[in-house]
């Protein structure tokens, strides 16, 4: 079976690192802290930064932060199990969106550094929520594991089995088949093909 797995917030701790970096930078900038705990995304209204300050910080630091991410607990070992079970692993990431200078190279290096097996890396534009679903169809992928509600909904519309990794920013969306740990992901996905 072919399984597509998103990288940020599914394999890697992207939001945790991003929030930590934003808090650290806020202390240097104005030290006002988080002003809106209920913001939909980190940086977008969470701090009292101007749009220009937020964009400047994000674009100046995104590659460094992405390269410093750590895997989410148990992600490498359960991805190895999925691979050992005979599945093809497609890493599908929205990093081809103009924010990274070397999205493919950085993604490959990160996966190799953390000993995460894969058969193929597919990069899409994170701001085009339909692209991952289209890539899944193009490659005959049966299962998608992602954290973006819009991406998950697009894939579900196309009859792709979807598991949505719980994050703080996707809690408002109903109708998703949610997972919270890699053990849970493995149990659910393996039942699908066994």
Residue pairs with C-beta under 8 A, 6 or more apart in sequence:
1 86
1 87
1 88
1 142
1 143
1 192
1 193
2 87
2 88
2 90
2 139
2 140
2 141
2 142
2 143
3 82
3 87
3 88
3 89
3 90
3 141
3 142
3 143
3 144
3 145
3 189
4 90
4 91
4 92
4 122
4 132
4 135
4 136
4 139
4 141
4 143
4 144
4 145
4 146
5 11
5 79
5 89
5 90
5 91
5 92
5 144
5 145
6 92
6 93
6 94
6 132
6 144
6 145
6 146
6 147
6 148
6 151
6 165
7 14
7 91
7 92
7 93
7 95
7 107
7 110
7 111
8 14
8 15
8 66
8 69
8 93
8 94
8 95
8 147
9 15
9 147
9 165
9 167
10 72
10 75
10 145
10 146
10 147
10 165
11 71
11 72
11 75
11 79
11 91
11 116
12 66
12 69
12 70
12 71
12 72
12 75
12 110
13 69
13 70
13 71
13 72
14 66
14 69
15 42
15 167
15 168
15 169
17 65
17 68
17 69
17 70
18 42
18 43
18 65
19 42
21 61
21 65
22 42
22 43
22 46
22 47
22 57
23 33
23 34
25 57
26 32
26 33
26 34
26 47
26 49
29 49
29 53
30 48
30 49
32 47
32 48
33 47
34 46
34 47
35 46
35 47
35 48
36 45
36 46
37 46
39 45
39 46
40 169
41 169
42 169
43 49
43 54
43 57
43 58
44 54
47 54
49 57
58 99
59 99
62 99
62 100
63 99
63 100
63 101
63 102
63 106
66 95
66 100
66 106
66 110
67 106
67 109
67 110
69 110
70 114
71 114
71 116
72 182
73 181
73 182
74 181
74 182
74 183
75 116
75 182
76 114
76 115
76 116
77 182
78 182
78 183
78 185
78 186
79 89
79 116
79 117
79 118
79 182
80 116
80 117
81 186
81 190
82 89
82 186
82 189
82 190
83 89
83 117
85 190
85 193
87 193
88 119
88 120
89 117
89 118
89 119
89 120
90 118
90 119
90 120
90 121
90 122
90 139
90 141
91 107
91 111
91 116
91 118
91 120
91 121
91 122
92 121
92 122
92 123
92 124
92 132
92 135
92 136
92 144
92 146
93 103
93 107
93 121
93 122
93 123
93 124
94 123
94 124
94 125
94 126
94 127
94 131
94 132
94 148
94 151
95 103
95 106
95 107
95 123
95 126
96 103
96 104
96 123
96 124
96 125
97 125
97 126
97 127
98 125
100 106
103 123
104 121
104 123
107 121
107 123
108 121
111 118
111 121
120 139
122 135
122 139
124 131
124 132
124 135
125 131
126 148
129 148
129 150
129 151
129 153
129 154
130 154
132 144
132 146
132 151
132 154
132 155
133 144
133 151
133 154
133 155
133 157
133 158
133 160
135 141
136 144
136 155
136 158
136 160
137 158
137 160
141 160
142 160
142 161
142 192
142 193
143 160
143 161
143 162
143 163
143 189
143 192
144 151
144 152
144 155
144 160
144 161
144 162
144 163
145 162
145 163
145 164
145 165
145 179
145 185
145 189
146 152
146 155
146 162
146 163
146 164
146 165
147 164
147 165
147 166
147 167
147 170
148 170
149 164
149 170
149 173
149 176
152 162
152 164
152 176
153 173
153 175
153 176
155 162
156 162
161 192
162 176
162 177
163 177
163 178
163 179
163 185
163 188
163 189
164 170
164 176
164 177
164 178
164 179
165 178
165 179
165 180
165 185
166 178
166 179
166 180
170 176
177 188
179 185
179 188
